[in-house]
Amino acid sequence: MQERQTETTDGLDRAYKVLIADLVGLRFDAEGRPDAGEVRAYIEARGGHFHDGAYKREDLPPGIHFFYQPDLSAEVEIIAQTADGRYDALIAAATFIPKQAVFPLGGSRIGAGTGNMRSASWGGGNGEGGTAPLMNTPGINSRATAQMVMKAILNVIPDLPVDVLHQRVAAGDFDTGRDLKSYPTAKLEGRKMAVLGYGNIGREVAKLARAFGMRVSIYARPSHRQWIGAEGFDFAPTPVEAASGADVLSVHVGLGRLDAETRRYANAGLVGEAVLSAMNRGAVLVNYDRGEVVDTAALDRALTSGRLRHAAIDADLFKNATSGVLSGPMLPYLKVAERHPGKLELLPHAAADTDHPSRVAGACQAVDQIMDVILRRRVSNLKGDLPEGYSDAGSKVPHGIGRVSVATLAAAAADPRFLDLHDVSREITDTLEAIVEAVQESMTHQPTRGDVVALTTLLLRQRRLIDALGLDGPAEA
């Protein structure tokens, strides 16, 4: 959990009310309920007030009051409680917030995207013309999502039928020398992974794929080319080029901007016929991004032709509590799944939202953001336009995630380990110069075993220090 000094909000002129419309803890308490205790303690340590339930229009002392309603999901219920502006601000994760909901001081989404945050109060992101700041907590669940992407891939590559082998071994019906040859498999090493997007999640996926020995090609904006190359990945100027000859495609571009006239997002249908046709036959698609990014008609055709053999999709699915009517970006995939049984793995936008530490960390960061807006009119991780009268505090992500900024370097320079990095780097330079000098003096000279041990030890120490100081990543422009 994040650490923050206790502060008082007694000087506030009135009671500020914040709605928390999602779970802020995913572990269960003794009574079998998701436990919000960690976030509650964090709020109270920061001088706020935590209420379990809705605001009842009672008199409240001046301060910042958080009202926890994780089961508030039906649109009609949300509108009934929020259309009159009784809550000043909002914290949500996956709950769909309709346009009619009013939060005059702002909102924060636990996670990277803001596709479900549709209140007209916001001045940007997915809002429409409002004046309140909309924020998010990017990077909080980047590693959890990336790990789920790799899990989806490992479910089908290598394609060893673990369940079948387990059953045969448990039954004593297997001879390794005689039967194992009937179960050939292929490894991930040497295969090509195409990653669309070089944001926090895309970069983490690329790093994990490289750890498995995969070749990684990344489609991103040209401004990222330098850093993609510096990290040892291949830069692709188009999604088709990234997907060309790929065995796996993982999507992490987001929806992009909403066109005011067409009401269509810039990246809707980005993964279509051209991209899927460029992949190797029998390839795997993972869309743990936004459901709309994939053209489901093209996906249907690719599964039919065998161009794709498997697709893993993670997207929102909403069910009306009264009518039972389904909606959300997962909806068109349901028909594709019916046509191709066993070839699709569908998740209800769960890959990034079911990790307890990530949810707690994201909720605590959202609390910080809302309190900073109320107390200081300061906005961090802004989505969209900065409202008049507010200052932009820039982006804040977990240690080691995202870009290396001036603030990152300043924090690293103040860390005692930075001097260790300086000393190790100097030793590396001295060692390299000694090796080069020895080789140049005698054209037949070969590095000694001692040279190998000394240099690799120093390089590994430098690598660990760079990681520990959060300096492993592309620089912020």
N, C-alpha and C positions, 0 to 999 in steps of 0.2 A: 504494500500500500504506500501511497505517497505520504511524505511527511510535511507538515505545515505548522508553523507556530500558531499557538492559540491567540486569537484576537477578539476584540469586543466589537459588537455591532450596536452597543447601547446608544451611540450618538445618532442613530437614524431617527428621522422625524416621524416615521410611521411603520406599520407592519407591511413587509413585502411578502407576497405569497408566490411560491414556486410549486408547480405541479410536477411530480415524478410519475410518469405514465408507463413505466416498465420496471421489470425486475432489476434490482441492483445487487443481487446476490443469487448465485445458482447452486449453492450448497444447501442442504436441508437441515433444519433444526431438529430438536428432539421430538417435536410434534409432526414432523414430516412436511413442514412448510419451507419454501425458500427463505433463507436467512438474510435479512438486510442489516444485521447488526454491525458489520464492519463500516458500512457507509453511514449508518446512523451515528456511530461513534465519531466518525470523521467530521460530519456536519456539526455535531455538538462541540468538538474540539476547536472548531473554527468559529465558534460563537453563534452558530445558527440553532434553529429549533426544528426537531423532526416530529411529524405527526403521522400516525398510522391511520390513514383514511382521508376522506374529502374535507375540504374547508366548509364549515357549516354556517358561515357568516357571523360567527361569534366575535366578540371583541378580543383582539390580540395585542400583546405588548409590542412596542416598536422593536424591529429586528427583522431577520430574514427567516421565514417559516417555509419548510419543505413538507408538502403533503403527498404521502406515498400511496399511490393507487395502481399497483401493478396489474390488476385485473381489468382495468378500464380499457376496453378494446373496441366495442361496438361504436360505430360512427355516431349514431343517434345519442348515445350516452355521452360521448366526448363533446358533441355540440351543445348538449343540454348544460354541461358544466363549464364550458369555456367560451361560448359565443358572446357572453355578456362581459368578458374581460375581467372576471373576478380574480384570475391568476395573472400575476405580472410576468411570469416567465415559465419556461417548460424545459424539462429534461426527459428525453425519450430515447428508445433504442430501435425497436422494430415496429412499434405501434404506428398505424397510419393516422396522421394528423390532418384532418380536412381543412379546406380553405376557410371555412366559417369560424374556425377556432381563433380566438384573439389572445395574444400575449404581447402586450405593448412594450415590454422591456427586453424581449429576446428569447432565444431558445438554444439548446445545445443537444446535439445528437450523439449518443454513445456509439462510436464507430466512425468509419470514414465517410460513407455516403450520406446524402440527405434526401434521397428520393421519396421517403415517406413523410418528410416534413413539409407539408403543403400549405401551412397557414399563410394567409394574405398579410400577416403582420410583418413577415420578413422582407428585407430590402434586397434580397438576393438568394442564391442557392435555388431552392425549388419554390420559393415564395413569389408573390406578384406585387411589386410596387410598394411594399410596406416600408416602414422606417426603423424597425427593430433589427438588431444584429442576429444573424443565424450563425451558429458555430458548430464544430464537430470535434471529435477526438481522434484524429488520424494516427495510425501506427499502433494504437492500443491492441488491436487484434491481428496485426499483420502476420506475426509469426504463427499464431494459432491457425489462421486461414491458410497460410502457405503449407503448414504441416498437413492440413486436411486435403489440400490439393494433391500432395504427394501420396497420401493414403488412398485417394481415389484412383490414382495411377497404378499404385502397387496392387490394387485389387484385381487388376487385369493384366499388368505387365510387371514382372514375369508371370506367365499364364500357367503356373503350376497349380493343379487342382488339389489344394491343400486339404480340403474337406474329404475328398475321395481317398487320398493317401492316408489321412488320419483314420478313417473308418476301417480301411483294410489292415493297417498296422495294429489298431486296437483289437481287431478280431483275430489277429495272428495269421492273416491271410496275405503275407507278402514276403518275398525273398529279394533282398537288395540286388544280389548278383544277377538274378534271372529276370526280375520284373521291372527294375528301374529304367531300363532302356525304353520301355513303352511310354514313358512320361518325359519327353524332351521339353526343354523350356528355353527361354531367351532372357538375357539380362538387360537392364536399362543402359548399362555402360556402352558408349559408342553410338547410341541412338540420338536423334535430333529432337530437341524440345523447342517449340516456338512459343514465345511469351509476348502477348500483346499488351504493352503498357510497362512503363518503368517507374511506377509509383512505389510506395512503400511495400505493397503486397507483391507486385510483379517482381521487384528486385529480390525479395526474400525467396520467392518461388525459384527464380533463376539461380540463386546461391545454393538452394537445396538440390536442384537438378544437377548442378555442376558437381556437388558432393557425391552424387551417384554415378559420376563419370559421363554424364550426357553432354552433348554439344548444344549450346544455347544460342538461339538467335532472337533478338529483341526488337520489336517494332516500337518506336517512340518518336517524339518530336526531334528534329535535327539538332536542337540545342543539347540533347542528351548524348549525342554521338560520342563526344570526347570521353565521357565517363563510362559509357557502356564498353568502349574499347579498352579503357584503362583497367576495368575490372575483369577483362579477359573474355567478354561476351562478343558476339557478332551483332553489329548494328544492321537493321533492315529498314529501309526508307518507306516501305509499304507493308500492310498486313499480308498481302499475297507473297511478297518476297520472304517474309519471315516464315510463312507456312510452307514454302516450297521444299518438298522432300522431308517434311517433318513427320515424325512418328506420333508426337503428342503436341496438342495445342492448348495453352492455358490463357484465359482471357482476363485482363485486369485494366481495362481502359475507362470504366465508368460509363455513364450515359452521355456525358458531355452536355453541351448547352441545349436548352430548349428553344426551338425556333418559334417566335411569337406568332407567326402567320400560319405555319403548317401544324403547330403543336406537336412537332416531332423532334426527338432528341438527336443530336448530331451523330451519335454512335449506334443508333438503333439499326439493327440488321447488318452491322459491320462484318460479322462473320456470316458470309453468304456463300453463294455458289462458287465465286472465284477463289475465295480463301480455302474452302473445303476441298475443291478440286485440285488445289496445288499440293495437298498433303499426300503422303505415301498411302497406298492402298492398305486398308486394315488399321488405320490410325485411330487415335483416341482423342476425344475432345473433352476438356474440362472447362465448364463455365460456372465458376464460383464468384462471378462478378454481378452483373445485372441480367435478368432474364431476357430483356428486350435486345441485348447486344447481338444475339444469335437469331438469324432468319430461320424460323422453325420449319418453313416449307423446304428450304435448302437442306436443313438437317435431315428431314424425312427422306429426301431423295438420296442423300449421301449414305444413310443407313441402308436404304433399299439396294443401292448399287454395290455396297460393300466397301466404298471408299472409307467410311467409318465403320468400325466394329463395335464401338462403345462410346457413350456420351454420359458424363456426370454433370448434372445441373443442380444449382442451388439458387432458388428464387422464392420471392414472397408468394404465399397463397393465403387468401383471406376467405373466411366463410361467414356469411351473414347469420348471426345468432338466431334470427327470427325465421327467415325464409330458407336458410340453408344454401342460398345461391353462392357459388364460388366466384372469386375475382382475383386479379393480381397477375403479374407477369409469368407465373408458372402455368397459368391456365392452358395456353396453346400446346405446352409440352405434354399434357395429359393425353391428348389425342395421338401424339407421336408415340408415346409409350404403349398405347393400346395396339398400334400397328406394328410395333417392334418389341414384343415381349422379351425381357431379359437383356436388352441392349441399352437400356437407359437406367440410370440411378438418379432418383429425384429426391432432393432435400428441400425443406421449407425455409430456406435462407437460414440454415442452422450452422453452417460451417464456421461462421465468425461470431456467432452469438451465444454459444453454449459453453464457453470456457470461463469458469468462475473467476480466476485471478484477473483475466482481461476485463470482464464485466465490472468488477469492483474498481479496478484502476481507472477504467473509462468513466464510471459514475463519479469517482472522486475528482477527476479532472473536470467533468461537467459542472460539479458543484463549485470548484474554483472559478470556472469561467463565468458562471451566473453571478457569483458573489463579487467578482471583479467588475462586472458590468454595473451592478447596483451600487457598489461602494466607490468605484473609481472611474466609471464610464470607460473602461479599458477592455478591448476585445482581442482575444487570441483565437487562432485557427478560424478566421472569418471565412464564411462562404458567401460569395456575392459582394454586394456593395457595403462600404463602411458608412453608416448613418452619420449625419452631421452632429457634431458635438461629442463624438467618441474618438478615442485614440486607438491605433492599431498596435497591439503588442507582438505581432508576428506569429509564427507557427511554433507550437510546442509538441514534441513527440517523445516517446520513450527513449531511453539511452540506447544508442547503437542503431536506431531506426531512422531512415530518411537521410536528409542532406546534412553535411557538416557546415555549420554556420559560424559566423564571427563569435556568437555566444558560446558555441560548442568549443571552439578553440580557446576562448578566454577561460572557460571552466577547466579545460584540460591543463592549461598553462599554470593554473593555481593549484593543481593536484601535485603532491610530492612525486608521483610516478612519472610526471612529465620530465623531471630531471633524470630519472632512470632511462627514459626513452632517449633523451639527449646523449647520455653517456654510452648507451648501447649502440646508438647510431654512429657515434664517433668511433667506437671500437670496430664496427662493421667497416667503416671507411678505411681505418688503419689496416685491418686484416686484408681487405681487398687490394689495397695498394701494395702490401707486402707480397701477396700472391702474384699480382701482375708484374711487379718488379723482378721477382725471381724467375718467372717464365720468360720475360723479355731478355734477361741476362744470359739465359741458356735456352736455346730453341728446343732442346730436348728435355727440359725440366718438366716434371709432372708434379702436380700438387700432392703433398703427403697426406697420410691418414690424419695426422694432426691438423692439417689445414682444413680438411673436410669437417672434422669434429668441431673445431673452433668456429668456423664460419656458419655452419648450419645451426649450432647452438645459439649463436648471436641472432641469426635471422628469426629463429623461432621465438626467442625472447622479445624481439622487436615486434613481431606479429601479435603476440599476446598483449603487449603494452598498447599498441595501436587500437586493438579491440576494446581493451579496458577503458581507454580514454575517450571512446566514441568517435575516433578519427577515421574509421573505416567506412568510407562512402563517398559519393559525389559531393563536390562543394556547392554550396548555395550561391546562386548567381547574385 
